[in-house]
Amino acid sequence: MLKVRDARLSGDERVDDGGHESKPCEDNDDLSSSMQRCLNALREARNDSEQFAALLLVTKMLAVENTNAKKRRRIFDAIGFTFINRLLLPSAASNVSTVNEYRSLGIAILACFCTDSELVLNSQVLNKVHILGEILALDQPHEESEDLNLYRSVVDDCYQCYQGIIAAPGGFNHLLTEEVLSALCNVLVRKSHSWEKGLQLLIHLLNARSSECWAKAEENLSKVLKHFCVQFANSNDGNKFDVCELLPNFLPPLEIFQKCTQCSECFRTIHAELFGILNSKISGAQRDPALKLASAMINLYSLDWILPGNKSAKDTFFALIVNLACIEVRMCLEDTDSATVANKHAILIACYSILENAVELLTTAEHQFSRVWCNQIVTKMEEAFSAVIYYLKQQVLEEWIGDSFVFASVRVLGSWMAEENLTLKKEIMEIIPSLMQYCWKMQDNEAEPAAKTVEQNPRQFVGDRTVDPLRFLLPGLCHLTAEDDARKLLLEQNLHVLLRLSFQRQWELFKRLMSDEELQTYPDVEMTLRYQCSIFLNLVVTEPQFVKTDENFASLLTLLMDALPLVIGRDCLLILAGNVCALSLMLIRVLDIPALSKATSQQFFTAVIEFISKPYLLQKSTVDGEQSVVVMRSGYKECWEDISELWFLGMQGLGACLARLEWLPLVLLDSGWLLEILQLLANAETKQVAPDLLQSFQSLLTETSLRSSRCKDFVLQHAGRQLSDRYNMDSLKKALDH
């Protein structure tokens, strides 16, 4: 028998675990007379036995009565949680059977309240989450046991609680605990009662927060993965393909894959089984889950999961997967029946992911495929992408908006345009107007630029946050704006206006990310800004007259001049800084705008000098310790391949600015950079200074000497004539003699 309750709980007032008084409801007119009598009995109970009996009656009434949210709230307040909490404690009874009875009542009441979207997130419900996990972790009684039915009832109520919590806004955050994840994993491995419900819950959690789930329950999730892999390998009937459909949900993040020995064994099994399936004569319904699993594996682990170290096996298997994906895309999209295509969206999106990864892998240095092999694959892929273009042409443009499959089709086409812009160029040119109109409409509909993209969940090719098709087209547009005919067409579609608006929105988002120190979490925002700068640079260099007369570029310059000082000083943002710096200076060079004042633009030019002056420095040779050599600063060295051209463009643009802004040469002098250049030239061996670098230094020294007598005198005082003779810098010599 339970101990008699504390005297203070025997009256009409109750105190819940949070310390808040829970008084009887005064307005009970909306409750049935039967329910009201049950609640009155609950309040008037004189001991635990009477309260236990009253709770049983309330639970039965809840099961048969129709209650709305208001009624449930009143019942919730009337019951209180102190007694329920005691029911849920294992120590509340003397034997296992009685413990189950007590707990079953407490869990049954919780399950009733978890059907209410407001009550389910009450702290009194949420702090029972670990108890539900403990119950699911219990061993299932044998079939002949009298406790079996009670066990099943309690387990079903536990799942109802979890389902109510996970369905509430943000509810899944409360289930991301080691106890819950481990309990669900054990349920799947043991195939306990209602394990299918546990499977769906675990899949939901993994799809929402895969990395977090694996970080908290790696050992147990590895057991689940191994469990399904064993089934995958040992099944020779339809169950094999059912398991194949499930496996993508249980693939660990890349960082787990790289260190988990048990996972490596699982991946060998997956490789062997997929190779067998995809090389067999099977139906489309059987091939589809295999292609989906292959797509997920490639998306997460590239080709590293295919027999590590065996290049021939990788090439063969990868070619098979890509070939099958291309065939699937052609078969589906060349059929104009929209209903047929709609039924195949899931497998087509998996094939899109394979094609996108294939484009990337074929252009990656670490994956060196033979020329013949590449030509064969590219030919197949060309046919598949031709089918994608054909499909988009058949769709009504007004219906593109909000269609996730159209979005996926545009995204995968963007990957092809990024690397193979010359192939299928005629077809791509025909669809550019539709692509640009689509981007315009999507930007008009987008309230907030996409911060997290599908990389948040790499198993997902199309996600709710991925709403900006322009981002996926930017690399291809960068290539196209370098070609006369394509550039003309894009400008007719107002690409420059679209880009300027997009750049402004992405920059606002980027500033917020910088202030919150979240740049590493959202790398795609920076990459988007870099591609946009590259496209604008193409336009500035190839269409200077157009740029000079279009007001959008003056607006862009203002934005860039404000942006540059904010990205200077971080090595991780050097490439973006190079893009912003070069584009800004080239715009100043081209635009017909009034001379910039020192007061309004000195901060910008200080940032320009900070970026351009840093890459080269003198360093003592490690050989004899006396000779000085020209070396590149470490931050710049890592990314010089990406910013070298931008640096030289920036030097050209800065020279043009020196000619236009009379106060700028003195800013350059006061920064100390002129002295650093002269010292570098004086102390380095002639052969140490590369011709293109020497030419850039000469142009800068020449312009400052021509525009400022103070700068000229400074150069002369620091052996300017001798250096011009030593390095054959004729234009500098003429400027100093002028």
Residue pairs with C-beta under 8 A, 6 or more apart in sequence:
1 48
1 49
2 48
2 49
2 52
2 86
2 92
2 93
3 48
4 47
4 48
5 47
5 48
5 51
5 83
8 15
9 15
9 82
9 83
10 45
10 46
10 47
12 23
12 24
12 43
12 44
13 21
13 22
13 23
14 21
14 22
14 80
14 82
15 21
15 22
15 80
15 82
16 22
16 80
16 81
16 82
16 124
17 81
17 82
17 85
17 124
17 127
18 123
18 124
22 77
22 78
22 80
23 77
24 39
24 43
24 78
25 74
25 77
25 78
28 36
28 39
28 74
30 70
30 71
30 74
31 39
31 71
31 74
31 75
32 61
32 65
34 61
34 65
35 58
35 61
35 65
35 71
35 75
38 54
38 57
38 58
38 61
39 58
39 75
39 78
39 79
41 50
41 53
41 54
41 57
42 51
42 54
42 55
42 58
42 78
42 79
43 78
45 51
45 53
45 54
48 83
51 83
52 87
52 105
55 79
55 83
55 84
55 87
55 105
55 109
56 105
58 75
58 79
58 109
59 105
59 108
59 109
59 112
62 75
62 109
62 112
63 112
67 75
69 116
69 117
69 118
72 112
72 113
72 115
72 116
72 119
73 116
73 118
73 119
76 113
76 116
76 119
76 122
79 109
81 124
84 106
84 109
84 110
85 106
86 92
87 102
87 103
87 105
87 106
88 102
88 103
88 106
88 107
88 128
88 131
90 99
90 103
92 99
92 102
93 99
93 101
93 102
96 147
97 146
97 147
100 147
100 150
100 151
100 154
101 150
103 135
103 154
104 150
104 153
104 154
104 157
107 132
107 135
107 154
107 157
107 158
107 161
108 153
108 157
110 125
110 128
110 157
110 161
111 157
111 158
111 160
111 161
111 164
113 119
113 120
113 122
113 125
114 120
114 125
114 160
114 161
114 163
114 164
114 165
115 160
115 164
116 164
117 167
117 168
119 125
120 164
120 165
120 167
120 168
120 171
121 165
121 168
121 170
121 171
121 174
125 161
125 165
126 165
126 174
128 161
129 165
129 174
129 175
129 177
129 179
129 180
130 177
130 179
130 180
132 158
132 161
132 162
132 180
132 183
133 177
133 179
133 180
133 182
133 183
134 179
134 183
135 154
135 155
135 158
136 155
136 158
136 183
136 184
136 186
136 187
136 192
136 198
137 182
137 183
137 186
138 151
140 148
140 151
140 190
140 192
140 193
141 147
141 148
141 151
142 148
151 193
152 193
152 194
155 192
155 193
155 194
156 193
156 194
159 194
159 197
159 198
159 201
162 175
162 180
162 201
163 197
163 201
164 171
165 171
165 172
165 174
165 175
166 172
166 175
166 201
166 204
166 205
172 204
172 205
172 208
172 209
175 201
175 205
176 205
176 209
176 212
176 213
176 216
177 216
178 216
178 217
181 202
181 205
181 213
181 216
181 217
181 220
181 221
182 217
182 220
184 198
184 201
184 202
184 205
185 202
185 217
185 220
185 221
185 223
185 224
186 192
186 220
187 195
187 198
188 195
188 198
188 199
188 202
188 224
188 227
189 223
189 224
189 227
192 198
199 246
202 224
203 246
203 249
205 213
206 213
206 249
206 250
207 249
207 457
207 459
207 460
210 252
210 253
210 457
210 459
211 253
211 255
213 221
214 221
214 252
214 253
214 256
218 252
218 256
218 260
221 250
221 252
222 252
222 260
222 262
222 263
222 266
224 250
225 247
225 250
225 251
225 252
225 262
225 263
225 266
226 262
226 265
226 266
228 243
228 246
228 247
228 250
229 247
229 265
229 266
229 269
229 270
230 269
231 239
231 240
231 243
232 240
232 243
232 244
232 247
232 269
232 270
232 273
233 269
233 272
233 273
235 243
240 273
240 277
241 285
241 286
241 289
241 290
244 273
244 277
244 289
244 290
244 292
244 293
245 289
245 292
245 293
247 270
247 293
247 296
248 292
248 293
248 296
248 459
249 459
251 257
251 296
251 297
251 300
251 459
252 260
252 263
253 300
254 300
254 301
256 263
257 263
257 264
257 267
257 300
257 301
257 304
257 305
267 297
267 301
267 305
268 307
270 293
270 297
270 305
271 305
271 306
271 307
271 317
274 290
274 293
274 294
274 297
275 317
275 320
277 286
277 287
277 290
278 287
278 290
278 291
278 294
278 320
278 321
278 324
279 320
287 324
288 346
288 347
288 350
291 321
291 324
291 325
291 328
291 347
291 350
291 351
291 354
292 346
292 347
292 350
294 321
294 354
295 325
295 350
295 351
295 353
295 354
296 350
296 353
296 459
297 305
298 318
298 321
298 353
298 354
298 357
299 353
299 357
299 458
299 459
300 458
300 459
302 357
302 361
302 367
303 314
303 318
303 361
303 367
306 313
306 314
306 317
306 318
307 313
307 314
307 317
315 369
315 370
315 373
318 358
318 361
319 373
319 376
319 377
321 354
322 354
322 355
322 358
322 377
322 380
322 381
323 377
323 380
325 350
325 351
325 354
325 355
325 358
325 384
326 351
326 355
326 380
326 381
326 383
326 384
327 380
328 347
328 348
328 351
329 348
329 351
329 352
329 355
329 384
329 387
329 388
330 383
330 384
330 387
332 340
332 341
332 344
332 347
332 348
333 341
333 348
333 387
333 388
333 390
333 391
334 387
334 390
335 341
336 394
341 348
341 391
341 405
342 405
345 404
345 405
348 405
348 408
349 405
349 408
349 461
349 462
350 461
351 384
352 408
352 409
352 411
352 412
352 461
353 461
355 381
355 384
355 385
355 412
355 415
355 416
356 411
356 412
356 415
356 461
358 377
358 381
359 381
359 415
359 416
359 418
359 419
359 420
360 415
360 419
361 367
362 369
362 374
362 377
362 378
362 419
363 419
369 377
378 420
378 423
381 416
382 420
382 423
382 424
385 412
385 413
385 416
385 420
385 424
386 424
386 427
388 409
388 412
388 413
389 413
389 424
389 427
389 428
389 430
389 431
391 409
392 406
392 409
392 410
392 413
392 431
392 434
393 430
393 431
393 434
395 403
395 406
397 434
397 437
397 438
399 406
400 406
400 434
400 438
400 441
401 438
401 441
401 442
401 445
404 462
405 462
406 438
407 462
407 466
407 467
407 469
408 461
408 462
410 435
410 438
410 469
410 472
410 473
411 461
411 462
411 466
411 469
411 472
413 428
414 469
414 472
414 473
414 474
414 475
414 476
415 472
416 423
416 424
416 476
417 428
417 473
417 475
417 476
417 477
417 479
417 480
418 475
418 476
418 479
419 475
421 428
421 476
421 479
421 480
425 486
428 476
429 485
429 486
429 489
432 480
432 486
432 489
432 490
432 493
433 489
433 493
435 469
435 473
436 490
436 493
436 494
436 495
436 498
437 493
438 469
439 469
439 470
439 473
439 498
440 494
440 498
442 467
442 468
442 469
442 470
443 468
443 470
443 498
443 501
443 502
445 467
446 467
446 468
448 509
449 468
449 502
449 505
449 506
449 508
449 509
449 525
450 465
450 466
450 467
450 468
450 471
451 465
451 509
451 513
451 522
451 525
452 465
452 521
452 522
453 463
453 465
453 466
453 471
453 524
454 460
454 461
454 462
454 463
454 465
454 466
455 523
455 524
456 463
456 465
457 463
468 502
470 498
470 502
471 524
471 528
474 528
474 531
474 532
474 535
475 531
477 490
477 495
477 531
477 535
478 531
478 534
478 535
478 538
480 486
480 487
480 490
481 487
481 490
481 495
481 535
481 538
481 539
481 542
482 538
482 542
484 542
487 538
487 539
487 542
487 543
491 539
491 543
491 546
495 535
496 536
496 539
496 550
496 552
496 553
497 552
499 532
499 535
499 536
500 552
500 553
500 555
500 556
502 528
502 532
503 529
503 532
503 533
503 536
503 556
503 559
504 559
506 525
506 528
506 529
506 532
507 529
507 559
507 563
509 525
510 519
510 525
510 526
510 529
511 566
513 519
513 521
513 522
513 525
514 566
519 526
519 572
519 573
520 572
526 573
526 576
529 576
529 579
529 580
530 575
530 576
530 579
533 576
533 579
533 580
533 582
533 583
534 579
536 553
536 556
536 583
537 579
537 582
537 583
537 586
537 649
539 546
539 547
540 547
540 553
540 583
540 586
540 587
540 590
541 586
544 590
547 553
547 587
547 590
547 591
548 590
548 591
548 592
553 587
553 590
553 591
554 591
554 593
556 587
557 584
557 587
557 588
557 591
557 593
560 580
560 583
560 584
560 587
561 584
561 601
561 604
562 604
563 580
564 577
564 580
564 581
564 584
564 604
564 607
564 608
564 611
565 603
565 604
565 606
565 607
567 573
567 576
567 577
567 580
568 577
568 607
568 610
568 611
569 610
570 577
571 635
571 638
574 611
574 635
574 636
574 639
574 643
575 639
575 642
575 643
577 611
578 611
578 642
578 643
578 646
578 647
578 650
579 646
581 607
581 608
581 611
581 612
581 646
581 650
582 646
582 647
582 649
582 650
582 653
584 604
584 608
584 653
585 608
585 649
585 650
585 652
585 653
585 654
585 656
585 657
586 649
586 652
586 653
588 596
588 653
588 656
588 657
588 660
589 652
589 653
589 656
589 657
595 660
595 661
595 662
596 661
598 661
598 663
598 667
602 667
605 657
605 664
605 667
606 667
606 671
608 650
608 654
609 667
609 668
609 671
609 673
611 650
612 647
612 650
612 651
612 654
613 671
613 673
613 676
614 633
614 635
614 636
615 632
615 633
615 636
615 640
615 647
616 630
616 631
616 632
616 633
616 680
616 693
617 630
617 631
617 632
617 633
617 676
617 680
618 628
618 629
618 630
618 631
618 679
618 680
618 683
618 684
619 628
619 629
619 630
619 631
620 626
620 627
620 628
620 629
621 627
621 628
621 629
627 685
628 683
628 684
629 684
629 685
629 688
630 680
630 684
630 688
630 689
632 640
636 643
648 692
648 696
651 696
651 699
651 700
652 696
652 699
654 700
655 699
655 700
655 703
657 664
658 664
658 665
658 668
658 700
658 703
658 704
658 707
659 703
659 707
662 707
664 707
665 703
665 704
665 707
665 708
665 710
665 711
666 708
666 710
666 711
668 674
668 700
668 704
668 711
669 704
669 708
669 710
669 711
669 714
674 701
674 704
674 711
674 714
674 715
675 714
675 718
677 697
677 700
677 701
678 701
678 715
678 718
678 719
678 720
678 723
679 718
680 689
681 689
681 697
681 723
681 726
681 727
682 718
682 719
682 723
686 726
686 727
689 697
689 727
694 727
694 729
698 727
698 729
698 731
698 732
699 731
701 715
701 720
701 729
701 732
701 735
702 729
702 731
702 732
702 734
702 735
704 711
704 712
704 715
705 711
705 712
705 715
705 720
705 732
705 735
705 736
705 738
706 712
706 735
706 738
712 735
712 736
715 732
715 736
716 736
720 732
720 736
721 733
721 736
723 729
723 732
724 730
724 732
724 733
724 736
725 733
